[in-house]
Amino acid sequence: MIHPEIEKRKTFAIISHPDAGKTTLTEKFLLFGGAINTAGAVKRNKANQSSTSDFMEIEKQRGISVATSVMGFEYKGKRINILDTPGHKDFAEDTYRTLSAVDSVILVVDCVKGVEEQTEKLMGVCRMRNTPVIIFVNKMDREGKDAFDLLDEIENKLNISLCPLSWPIGQGHTFKGVYSIYNKHLNLFEPDKTKIADPVIEVNDLNDENLNNFLKPKELDGLKGDLELVDGVYGTLDPQLYTDGLLAPVFFGSAINNFGIKELLDTFINIAPSPRSREAEQREVLVEEKNFSGFVFKIHANLDPKHRDRIAFLRICSGKFERNKFYYHTRQGKKLKFSNPMDFMANEKSIVEEAWPGDVVGLYDSGNFKIGDTLTEGEQLQFKGIPSFSPEIFKEVENKDPLRTKQLEKGIQQLTEEGVAQLFIAQPGNRKIIGAVGDLQFEVIAFRLEHEYGAKAHFRMLSYTRSNWVTSKDKTKLEEFVKRKQQHIGQDKDGNPVYLADNDFMINMTKRDYPDIEFHKTSEFKS
């Protein structure tokens, strides 16, 4: 039988294209969950504090999320764990890894811009894992696309069936609130950007006479007509199809004004899945198993700039995690214990005594962990699904201050182990080449090297645009290939050879010339 503590857990990620309102929505969840008292705007200005989940200095300056934040709070008897992910495409890899650690996803769509390119890519990753998705259409207080047109666009572009569970009354300057189809409940709010406003009116029946004091007959008739059409076209929610990742419930609202957030949160805790079984390379790990297991999906150095700390984020998959108990590190083959495991409220941390499947705990790390590492009570397990992807931009690190070489080496090592970008070591001379998906990653690395490690680096652009991990069944052939192609070979964090090429033509020619060598676009070549 599944333990009640596991059933209580709802662990999900909020994903979207940049600027769709993801961080604002995260913050409003914390507000409704009582974890914070007032919400601040994400982009810092004098009147507002910075957003709770964007706490790295560069995030405050740029007004974007570049690292995944982990936040937990209690709401209506459930323990909710939110992972707020970077929307910017340059940090897609961090988002992909985060999606391996959650049980469901809320995808935010901007009603003005509709489905954007990054949204489609993120949806593709959810589909790879059959992750259940809820869609939140944000910014209904702005003049945007018609609700029915938006639903058509989402269905066509994201290739998923939809089922609206709330419906907007008006849009832009005529926006009055949201009707919950799921709870048959209407809340009309006054906009309030920082606190939870009291509902102006609550009704359970659209024929309630009181409604005439708040909605014009035309608005009320429009809402009734829309709801009839929604029911005819989309029908009612099939919870099994949602859990299987084949049907996405849709909610409308305005995160900045707190419209539609409560409807979303109240329905989410009822329908979103609790933690479920996980695939390891050796076997399927059931959530109700007695023995503890979990994996590291993220590493973050210097969460507290005053203390040079490094924290590994561990997703618990089975059993119960306990403080000061020895656990087995399967890659290193040694036992570790953790005296200060951390629970998170963005950058607020507290020590946790025990944690259950679905929870994410932070473990202080002195360099034992890499992304994808597994902890167990002794069984040799390796959880699947946290690959490194092939980068597209490669730059060589040049030290601008030889007196700070040690700091630079440490900074590069730690930041690449965090997964901000990938590090390849090239010979001769142990040259450091950083591979990334986008230029913004280099900006973040340079900024953090200077502000967190006191080191200055210059990045020299290289001609490579492709990288493939190389393996061979014949060890001698692989060694010969690495020797011959030395100027195009880098070693990744695990010492695996990676072939760096200028273009696809070059890769195809090399494949033809070396038929015994296998080329892989991700680091997961075992699967």
C-alpha positions in Angstrom: 0.0 0.0 0.0 1.2 3.5 -0.8 2.0 5.6 2.3 -0.3 8.6 2.9 2.8 10.9 2.9 3.5 9.9 -0.7 -0.1 10.5 -1.8 0.2 14.0 -0.3 3.0 15.0 -2.6 2.5 16.9 -5.8 5.8 17.6 -7.5 5.6 19.6 -10.8 7.5 22.0 -13.0 6.3 25.2 -14.5 7.6 25.6 -18.0 7.1 28.2 -20.8 8.6 30.4 -23.5 10.4 33.4 -21.9 8.1 36.2 -20.7 4.9 34.1 -20.7 4.6 34.8 -16.9 6.1 31.6 -15.5 8.0 33.1 -12.6 5.0 35.3 -11.7 2.7 32.3 -11.7 5.2 30.4 -9.4 5.1 33.4 -7.0 1.3 33.6 -7.0 1.2 29.9 -6.0 3.4 30.6 -3.1 1.2 33.6 -2.2 -2.0 31.4 -2.3 -0.2 28.7 -0.4 0.7 31.1 2.4 4.4 30.7 1.8 4.9 34.4 1.1 2.7 37.4 2.1 3.2 39.8 -0.8 4.4 39.2 -4.3 7.1 41.4 -5.9 7.6 42.1 -9.6 10.2 40.0 -11.3 12.1 42.8 -12.8 13.6 44.8 -9.9 12.5 48.4 -9.5 12.7 50.6 -6.4 9.1 49.9 -5.3 9.3 46.2 -5.4 11.4 43.4 -4.0 12.8 40.9 -6.4 10.9 37.8 -7.3 11.2 35.0 -4.7 12.3 32.4 -7.2 14.8 34.6 -9.1 17.5 35.1 -6.6 20.8 34.9 -8.5 22.3 38.4 -9.0 22.3 38.0 -12.8 18.7 37.0 -12.8 17.7 40.1 -10.9 19.6 42.3 -13.3 18.3 40.7 -16.5 14.8 39.9 -15.2 14.9 36.3 -16.4 15.3 32.9 -14.7 18.6 31.2 -15.6 18.6 28.4 -12.9 15.9 26.1 -11.8 14.4 27.1 -8.4 12.9 24.6 -6.0 10.1 25.6 -3.7 7.9 23.6 -1.4 4.8 24.6 0.6 1.7 23.1 2.2 -1.8 23.8 0.7 -5.1 22.2 1.7 -3.4 19.1 3.2 -1.1 18.6 0.3 2.7 19.1 0.1 3.4 21.0 -3.1 6.9 21.0 -4.6 7.3 23.5 -7.5 10.3 23.5 -9.8 10.4 26.9 -11.6 12.5 26.4 -14.8 14.4 28.8 -17.0 12.3 29.7 -20.1 15.2 31.0 -22.2 16.2 28.5 -24.9 19.9 28.9 -24.0 19.0 27.0 -20.7 16.9 24.4 -22.2 19.1 21.6 -21.0 18.5 22.6 -17.3 14.8 22.5 -18.1 15.0 19.0 -19.7 16.9 17.7 -16.7 14.3 19.2 -14.3 11.5 17.5 -16.2 13.1 14.2 -15.3 12.5 15.0 -11.6 8.8 15.9 -11.7 5.5 14.0 -11.9 3.6 16.6 -13.9 3.9 20.0 -15.6 2.1 23.3 -15.9 2.7 24.9 -19.3 2.1 28.6 -19.4 0.9 30.1 -22.7 0.8 33.9 -23.3 -2.7 34.7 -24.8 -1.3 37.6 -26.8 1.5 35.6 -28.5 0.0 32.1 -28.4 2.2 29.0 -28.8 5.8 30.0 -29.3 8.8 28.0 -30.6 10.3 27.1 -27.1 6.8 26.0 -26.0 6.7 23.4 -28.8 10.1 22.1 -27.9 9.3 21.8 -24.2 6.1 20.0 -25.0 8.2 17.5 -27.1 10.2 16.7 -24.0 7.0 16.1 -21.9 5.8 13.8 -24.6 9.1 11.8 -24.6 8.2 10.9 -20.9 4.4 11.0 -21.2 4.4 13.6 -18.5 0.9 14.9 -17.6 0.5 18.5 -18.7 -1.9 21.3 -17.5 -2.0 24.4 -19.7 -2.5 27.9 -18.1 -3.4 30.6 -20.6 -2.0 33.8 -19.0 -2.4 37.6 -19.5 -6.1 37.5 -20.2 -6.2 41.1 -18.9 -4.5 42.1 -22.2 -6.0 42.3 -25.7 -5.1 38.9 -27.2 -6.3 36.0 -29.3 -9.9 34.8 -28.9 -10.1 31.9 -26.4 -11.5 29.4 -29.0 -8.9 30.4 -31.6 -6.2 29.9 -28.9 -7.5 26.4 -28.1 -7.3 25.5 -31.8 -3.8 26.8 -32.1 -2.6 24.9 -28.9 -4.2 21.6 -30.1 -2.6 21.9 -33.6 0.8 23.1 -32.6 1.3 21.0 -29.5 -0.5 18.0 -31.0 -2.5 17.3 -27.8 -6.2 17.0 -27.0 -7.6 19.7 -24.7 -10.3 20.0 -22.1 -11.0 23.5 -20.7 -11.7 23.5 -16.9 -12.1 27.2 -16.5 -13.3 29.9 -18.9 -12.6 33.6 -19.1 -15.4 36.3 -19.0 -14.3 38.9 -21.5 -10.7 39.8 -22.4 -8.4 42.8 -22.2 -10.3 45.8 -20.8 -13.5 43.8 -20.6 -12.0 40.9 -18.6 -14.1 40.3 -15.5 -12.9 37.0 -14.1 -13.0 33.3 -14.5 -15.7 30.6 -14.3 -14.5 27.3 -13.0 -16.1 24.6 -15.2 -14.6 21.9 -13.0 -16.1 23.2 -9.7 -19.1 25.0 -11.4 -18.1 28.1 -9.5 -17.7 31.7 -10.5 -15.3 34.2 -8.9 -15.2 37.8 -9.9 -12.2 39.6 -8.6 -10.9 43.1 -8.4 -7.3 43.1 -9.8 -4.7 43.0 -7.0 -1.1 42.5 -8.0 0.4 41.8 -4.6 -2.1 40.4 -2.1 -5.0 37.9 -2.3 -8.1 40.0 -2.9 -11.5 38.9 -1.4 -13.9 37.6 -4.1 -16.4 40.3 -5.0 -19.1 37.6 -5.5 -19.2 33.8 -5.3 -22.0 32.0 -7.0 -22.6 28.3 -7.7 -25.4 28.9 -10.3 -25.2 31.0 -13.4 -28.9 31.8 -13.0 -28.3 33.5 -9.6 -30.0 36.9 -9.6 -27.1 38.6 -7.9 -25.0 38.1 -11.0 -27.0 40.9 -12.8 -25.4 43.4 -10.4 -21.9 42.5 -11.7 -22.3 41.3 -15.3 -24.2 42.9 -18.1 -26.9 40.7 -19.7 -24.8 40.5 -22.8 -21.7 39.3 -20.8 -23.8 36.7 -19.0 -25.4 35.4 -22.1 -22.0 35.3 -23.8 -20.6 33.2 -21.0 -23.5 30.7 -21.0 -23.2 30.4 -24.8 -19.4 29.8 -24.6 -19.9 27.1 -21.9 -22.4 25.3 -24.0 -20.0 25.3 -26.9 -17.1 24.2 -24.7 -19.2 21.3 -23.4 -20.2 20.3 -26.9 -16.8 20.4 -28.4 -14.5 19.3 -25.6 -16.8 17.3 -23.2 -15.7 16.5 -19.6 -12.3 15.6 -18.3 -11.1 12.0 -18.5 -8.6 11.8 -15.6 -6.9 8.7 -17.0 -6.2 10.4 -20.4 -4.7 13.4 -18.5 -2.5 11.1 -16.3 -1.3 9.2 -19.4 -0.2 12.5 -21.0 -2.7 12.4 -23.8 -5.1 15.1 -22.7 -4.3 18.6 -21.3 -6.8 20.4 -19.0 -6.8 24.2 -19.8 -7.2 27.1 -17.4 -7.4 30.9 -18.2 -6.3 33.8 -16.0 -3.9 36.6 -15.3 -1.1 35.7 -13.0 -0.1 39.3 -12.3 -3.6 40.2 -11.2 -4.3 36.9 -9.3 -7.2 36.0 -11.7 -7.8 32.3 -12.2 -4.9 31.2 -10.0 -7.0 29.7 -7.2 -9.1 27.8 -9.7 -6.0 26.3 -11.2 -4.4 25.5 -7.8 -7.6 24.0 -6.3 -8.1 21.8 -9.4 -4.4 20.9 -9.7 -4.2 19.3 -6.2 -7.2 17.2 -7.0 -6.2 15.8 -10.4 -2.4 16.0 -10.6 -0.6 12.7 -10.1 1.3 11.9 -6.9 4.8 10.4 -7.3 4.8 7.2 -9.4 7.3 4.5 -10.3 10.6 5.3 -12.0 12.7 3.5 -14.6 16.2 2.6 -13.7 18.6 0.8 -16.1 18.4 -2.3 -14.0 14.7 -2.4 -13.3 11.5 -0.4 -12.5 11.7 1.2 -9.0 8.2 1.3 -7.4 7.3 4.3 -5.3 6.0 2.2 -2.5 9.2 0.2 -2.0 10.6 0.3 1.6 14.2 0.9 0.6 15.3 4.5 -0.2 16.4 5.6 -3.7 16.9 8.9 -5.4 18.9 10.7 -8.1 20.7 14.1 -8.5 19.2 16.2 -11.3 20.8 19.5 -10.6 23.9 20.9 -8.8 24.1 24.5 -7.8 27.2 26.3 -6.4 27.1 29.4 -4.2 23.4 29.5 -3.4 24.6 31.7 -0.6 27.4 33.9 -1.9 28.7 34.5 1.7 29.5 30.8 2.0 31.2 28.8 -0.7 28.6 26.1 -0.7 27.6 23.6 -3.4 24.3 21.9 -3.2 23.1 18.8 -5.1 19.4 18.6 -5.6 18.1 15.1 -5.0 14.7 13.8 -6.2 13.5 11.0 -3.9 12.0 8.0 -5.8 11.3 5.4 -3.2 11.5 4.7 0.6 12.1 7.5 3.1 15.1 9.7 3.3 16.5 10.4 6.8 19.0 12.8 8.1 22.4 11.4 9.3 21.7 8.0 7.8 24.4 6.4 5.5 23.4 6.0 1.8 25.2 4.2 -1.0 26.6 6.4 -3.9 26.3 3.9 -6.7 28.8 5.5 -9.2 31.5 5.9 -6.6 30.7 2.7 -4.7 31.0 4.4 -1.3 28.7 5.4 1.6 27.8 9.0 2.4 25.7 10.5 5.2 24.2 14.0 5.3 23.9 16.0 8.5 22.3 19.1 7.0 19.9 18.1 4.2 17.9 21.1 3.1 14.3 21.9 2.3 13.8 25.0 0.0 11.6 28.0 -0.2 13.5 29.6 -3.1 16.6 30.9 -1.4 15.3 30.3 2.1 16.6 27.0 3.4 15.7 24.9 6.4 17.1 21.5 7.7 14.9 18.5 6.9 14.8 15.5 9.2 13.0 13.2 6.7 11.6 13.3 3.2 9.4 11.2 1.0 9.1 10.2 -2.7 8.3 13.3 -4.7 10.3 15.6 -2.4 13.5 17.4 -3.5 16.2 17.8 -0.9 19.4 19.8 -1.1 22.6 17.9 -0.1 25.7 19.9 0.7 28.3 18.5 -1.6 32.1 18.7 -1.4 32.5 17.4 -5.0 31.1 13.9 -4.7 28.1 14.4 -7.0 27.6 14.7 -10.7 24.3 15.2 -12.4 22.5 11.8 -12.8 24.1 10.2 -9.8 22.0 7.7 -7.8 21.8 7.1 -4.0 20.3 3.9 -2.6 20.5 1.8 0.6 23.0 -0.5 -1.1 21.4 -1.7 -4.3 23.4 -0.9 -7.5 20.9 1.3 -9.4 21.2 4.0 -12.1 18.1 6.0 -12.9 17.4 6.8 -16.6 16.6 9.9 -18.4 19.2 12.7 -17.6 21.2 12.9 -20.8 23.7 15.7 -21.9 22.7 17.1 -25.3 25.0 18.0 -28.1 26.0 21.7 -27.8 26.1 24.1 -30.8 28.5 26.8 -29.7 32.1 26.0 -28.7 34.5 28.5 -27.1 38.0 28.1 -25.6 38.6 29.5 -22.2 41.4 32.1 -22.1 42.6 33.3 -18.7 42.7 37.1 -18.4 44.4 37.1 -15.0 47.2 34.5 -14.6 47.4 35.2 -10.9 43.9 33.9 -10.5 44.4 30.6 -12.4 43.3 28.4 -9.4 40.1 30.4 -8.9 39.4 30.2 -12.7 39.9 26.4 -12.7 37.7 25.9 -9.7 35.0 28.1 -11.1 34.9 26.5 -14.5 34.9 23.0 -12.9 32.0 23.9 -10.6 29.9 25.8 -13.0 30.1 23.1 -15.7 29.4 20.4 -13.1 26.2 22.4 -12.3 25.2 21.8 -15.9 25.3 25.5 -16.9 27.3 24.4 -19.9 29.5 21.4 -20.9 33.2 21.3 -20.4 35.5 19.4 -22.8 39.2 19.0 -22.2 41.3 19.0 -25.4 44.9 18.0 -26.0 47.7 19.0 -26.2 47.9 21.3 -23.2 44.6 20.4 -21.3 42.8 23.2 -23.2 39.3 23.9 -21.8 36.6 24.1 -24.3 33.1 25.1 -23.2 30.1 23.9 -25.2 26.7 25.5 -24.9 23.3 25.8 -26.5 23.3 29.6 -26.6 25.4 32.7 -26.1 23.6 33.7 -22.9 25.3 30.8 -21.1 28.7 32.3 -21.7 27.5 35.6 -20.3 26.3 33.8 -17.2 29.6 31.9 -16.8 31.7 35.1 -17.2 29.5 37.0 -14.8 29.5 34.2 -12.2 33.3 33.6 -12.5 34.0 37.2 -11.8 31.4 37.7 -9.0 31.6 34.3 -7.2 35.2 33.2 -7.9 37.1 36.5 -8.5 38.3 35.2 -11.8 38.2 36.8 -15.3 38.0 34.8 -18.5 37.7 35.5 -22.1 36.0 33.0 -24.5 37.5 32.6 -27.9 35.0 31.4 -30.6 35.9 28.1 -32.2 34.7 26.8 -35.6 32.9 23.7 -34.2 29.1 23.6 -34.4 28.6 19.9 -33.7 29.6 17.3 -31.1 29.1 13.6 -31.0 30.1 11.1 -28.3 32.1 8.3 -29.9 32.2 4.7 -28.9 33.3 1.4 -30.4 33.0 -2.3 -29.7 36.6 -2.5 -30.6 38.7 -0.7 -27.9 41.8 -0.6 -30.2 39.9 1.0 -33.0 38.5 3.7 -30.7 42.0 4.5 -29.3 43.4 4.7 -32.9 40.5 7.0 -33.9 41.1 9.3 -30.9 44.8 9.5 -31.7 44.3 10.2 -35.4 41.6 12.9 -34.8 43.3 14.4 -31.7 42.7 18.0 -32.8 39.0 17.3 -33.0 38.6 15.3 -29.7 37.6 16.6 -26.3 36.9 14.6 -23.2 33.6 15.2 -21.3 33.1 15.3 -17.5 33.3 11.5 -17.3 36.4 11.1 -19.4 34.4 9.9 -22.5 35.8 11.0 -25.9 33.7 13.5 -27.9 34.2 14.3 -31.5 34.0 18.0 -32.3 33.2 18.9 -35.9 32.5 22.1 -37.9 29.4 20.8 -39.7 27.2 17.7 -40.5 29.2 17.1 -43.7 32.4 16.6 -41.7 30.6 14.2 -39.3 29.2 12.2 -42.2 32.6 12.0 -44.0 34.2 10.8 -40.7 31.4 8.2 -40.2 32.1 6.9 -43.7 35.9 6.7 -43.1 35.6 5.0 -39.7 32.8 2.4 -39.9 33.7 0.8 -36.6 33.1 4.0 -34.6 29.6 4.8 -33.4 28.5 8.4 -33.1 25.9 9.6 -30.5 24.1 12.9 -30.1 23.5 12.5 -26.4 25.6 11.1 -23.6 23.0 8.3 -23.0 24.6 5.8 -25.3 23.6 2.8 -23.2 20.0 3.1 -23.9 
